Amino acid sequence: MSKSRICVWYDKEAEAAARFYASVFPDSSLDAVIRAPGDYPSGHEGDVIVVEFTVVGIPCMGLNGGPQFKHSEAFSFSISTDDQEETDRYWNAIVGNGGRESECGWCKDKWGVNWQITPRVLTDALAAGGDEAKRAFAAMMTMKKIDVAAIEKARRG
């Protein structure tokens, strides 16, 4: 077990979220479900309080902590994709399962967790710098889901 993991706060559906992530992303799994050993202020003995899961190789813990804290764009899972088909598959899985689109490759799942679905062609263009990066960046700023062909065209000028 890793000494470090990401803790993601959920209202009460950490297990459902972990199962969904495991069904969508490679190298992802639901690893453990921990239930409350007794009643507590917002729940009962046997309720799921913690799940251990992995998302694309990243160890995580989902905590069913209640509704008091909400997710924000200050935290997101960033998923690099190799082509439009992979970009579409992840984007459509998240948005099509009760999530919603945002801007510039960002979307939010139905539990409020933010995701960046970013084709490598975009990050490569930005890393190249200069006019190529400027053109790719300007193209990205007009998109919700990233369009690989449009980024490639922008890179070429």
CORZIFEN-V38491 format. One record per run of one state. SS is the DSSP state (2 for helix, 1 for strand, 0 for the rest). FROM is the first residue (numbers start at 1). LEN is the number of residues. If there is no record, write none. Layout:
SS;FROM;LEN  SS;FROM;LEN
This chain:
0;1;5  1;6;5  0;11;3  2;14;11  0;25;4  1;29;7  0;36;4  1;40;1  0;41;2  1;43;1  0;44;4  1;48;8  0;56;2  1;58;7  0;65;11  1;76;6  0;82;2  2;84;12  0;96;4  1;100;2  0;102;4  1;106;3  0;109;5  1;114;6  2;120;9  0;129;1  2;130;11  0;141;7  2;148;9  0;157;1
